[in-house]
Amino acid sequence: MPAGITGLDHVSVIVTDPVRSRYFYGRILGLQEIPQPKTFSFQVIWYDFGPRQLHLLVKKEADSLSPRHFALKVEDAEASRAYFRGLGISPAETTPIPGADRFFIYDPDGNRIELIQWFRTYDPQTDGASS
């Protein structure tokens, strides 16, 4: 890549209540919280998942609602749907992607999160729209 980009490092979302957000991301989603850098003088909550991270930026007001989102891979989309329904979180169905099953949920601040199960690698040649 011309800019030397080697991959995605992290995603940040805005949250308003650290206790509620820690419960949602840590207990409901099961992400592992890690310490923020000791050089930070502002409140942020970091979660580790594999070689990447999720950063929760604590602010007074939630971000505006929009189609922006980040996606988490799941092993079994149907089982994930059932899990969230059991917690009273309604999965929002969306446009299918060839070779995948996916849906959206929202965190307590309205941040949109996609859950996706890939059955096979996406092939732009056969799965992509023609120009």
RAUR-V13843 format. One record per run of one state. SS is the DSSP state (@ for helix, = for strand, . for the rest). FROM is the first residue (numbers start at 0). TO is the last residue. Records with the same first field share a line. If there is no record, write none. Layout:
SS: FROM-TO, FROM-TO
//
This chain:
.: 0-8, 15-16, 28-30, 34-42, 49-50, 58-67, 73-75, 86-90, 93-98, 106-110, 118-122, 127-130
=: 9-14, 31-33, 43-48, 51-57, 68-72, 91-92, 99-105, 111-117
@: 17-27, 76-85, 123-126
//
